[in-house]
């Protein structure tokens, strides 16, 4: 996955680079040109109309066929849309290529400024504002994907842990802001602070509700750059996301009141309004949940249509938005919860490539529309017709939004802190209040105002824009210094480590257990119960059986980290020109020295530790020099490995490998769809490299002659630890005489009980490369490929000695987890097994390794 | 359950000073204690083992063991006892007590250490000051045993990998001859830094039986 990620990144990077090289010098010009083009639109439109009419007339009259015609009107709308997207994205490109600027001024602010410039150009060309953000475009084409992305990439656990607080801020906070702002403005008007304005109390409340929306787009844009601690982040972000929904609902309720007119509002209507508020909010969330579960369920069955698998979430997410909107429920909340509820199941059900695709496409959409929104927010301002200035109104609105945001946050946090185990610190509260950025949602709602009933609509739009600019630009710019100055606890930017994940899990289980024991029903208790419920029911319905297997989080992390290490390993090797760097570490020679020194004591430890390396050699019947010693510890695992190896080989080598047909297919992105094969190829390549260097490092004797494969005497080893025979083997190695068959045989012997057929297989093993023994028969009972045979009776294998397991080997420090991958060749877990066989093939691919360094 | 009333307030005061719980919380916990012990003076492993909601907890064994571990009793003893009284029960519980806003930085630091020590002890079963690979594997195996699809071997591999991480982060320049003996407490502290244990290792102990969600700390 990481790999894929890099590929994507690389692709993206290269595309950007190309754009940059070819365009950066002239981008500004380009943009301007594009603009010219687009504002010339009316003109050219006019012309093309002319053309068309001419042509129309012409075709009737003239007999000739025109070879090329200019049909602007045909493509006008999509063309303009595409151009706008291009412009916005190019703007972002230019802005992002100056990191020193974006470090100080958030990107969103820069985009707005860019919008102003563009708007100015358009204005200059057209003398009117041709383009502005219409509510339809905003709410139906720009907003959904942003919200979907936010929901989909929401850190679920954090979100639900703090859900109480988030809901409080989102619901009460919004209502508070709307109410206080509306009332205060109304009061000020009554006090004569703003001159004569034709706005009633209801209209003020309506205005208050639209301006109360803290905008997730703006908040994300700013907070993502600031890296505050996670609780603070989720509080602000979760609030902004949910309160969008709440604001829209509130807006609709007040809008209905306004339509109803003042005199007809009575207690019943108000109660109805309150009820509708909750119905709309929770109904929307439920619709979203339903759609989320539907997507999850669908993704369970998309195995055969992997190529369109990623599409479902987008289509259904959008549908959930539209459905909720159709039912007049909260569309924003719907799509939020759709994303939140399906992410987990989707991520485990879909193939990794699809997961990546979804993630990237989602980001592309969200980022793109975010960019467009900000640019348009800027453009919209350059329009004389919308500006009606009323200093009192504007300033008071600004003042009140800011002040009430602070007051509201403090009151609510104070209340919340009564119940929170970890209170929200004062500084965090400050940032939370200050992070109340308003954005496009407010503007979108403002443009939706009905100018029949609200006479001062223009003033409201203008004021909203001012508030948006003020918060996004001013607060956005000052946020970072503010955070630094107040020493807000930042997020620890740390690498994911396995131990942390494991410890975290231990820790969580301990908390649940303690709550259980102490009889308290707390968050942990509920979370624990939910987990059990989810594992029992949700997973069963929504996850494919394979996905359920991979469910365990820790296991996933383990997998990811291993992959990452493997990639790092190769990268590092390639960077140095070869993978030889491992050789220089001389770890092995030292191991051997140690073997000599503290033979009986330490040997088993080392064996277990070094197991993989000797393993590699041992499996290589030609160069079977030194490594029998760890047979003791390894025999149990080895035999299973061997079985698997044999299997893989049977599957992939005896039959010819599938040819890669390079053909275009709309249905199959990946030509080689055989997972096992793909996996094997990948892993084998990796293995080959790793093992070959190891063997080189170990210094194998080239082609010591072989055989004597049935040294049955060696099988009398004791399964635990430091057996005499280990030492014997060891010395034997040094003489270069005894061969690895001993352990082969012993392996087979030990395994005899559980895998009788193995004896056959082993019998020939010493003679030739066992992997090429054309002896498929005994394998019959093993037809399950190793990666599926999770329940391999590994328990029956001889377990490595206790001591051997106690310590870990020294490993090159630049590869932190790869060693475990190697260690895990002993294990029967799925990937480890899948890769072990690869190493066995190495003798085909690599020349016999160099002679051994004298290790004595 | 009603037997708790026989205890005097004074007795609780003593415990309250020792453990930092409020009297109400102690009262509550005492009720729970008696419920668990069937009104006996002491509690043993079976009592805890039979808590139904604990049945699904993969590390049940470790947790229960922690209650009987003398290291967690703030005494300088090691080993484990067969049964514990209420005071010991409280002592163990007190590791999960939330701080109040009044606690000073030093106290917080001490609490953090204590909490970590508790977790550490859970792993370090033989009390030799390091979590060896064997010990660690055991915990991880238990931990993953409930997830069903992860075999013992995989669990072992994960434990090994985790251990290697610790080794490589804490002893970046290991000589080839060296072995990583196990996680010492210092290393343990180091690796858990990112988890912000100190801000999360809390249980809400109720003051009153009804879940009115007051947790006995001062308001901001």
Interface residues (C-beta under 8 A of the other chain):
Chain A: X413 X414 X417 X418 X419 X421 X422 X423 X426 X492 X494 X497 X498 X499 X500 X502 X503 X504 X505 X506 X507 X509 X510 X511 X512 X513 X514 X515 X516 X517 X518 X519 X520 X521 X522 X523 X524 X525 X528 X529 X532 X548 X549 X550 X551 X552 X554 X555 X558 X561 X562 X585 X586 X587 X590 X591 X593 X594 X605 X609 X637 X790 X791 X792 X794 X795 X802 X805 X806 X807 X808 X809 X810 X811 X813 X816 X817 X819 X820 X821 X823 X824 X826 X827 X828 X829 X830 X832
Chain B: X29 X32 X35 X36 X48 X51 X53 X54 X56 X57 X58 X59 X60 X62 X63 X67 X93 X96 X98 X101 X119 X122 X132 X133 X134 X137 X139 X140 X143 X144 X147 X149 X150 X151 X152 X153 X154 X156 X157 X158 X159 X160 X161 X162 X163 X164 X165 X166 X167 X168 X169 X172 X173 X174 X175 X176 X177 X178 X179 X180 X181 X191 X192 X193 X194 X195 X196 X197 X199 X200 X201 X202 X203 X204 X205 X206 X211 X213 X214 X215 X219 X220
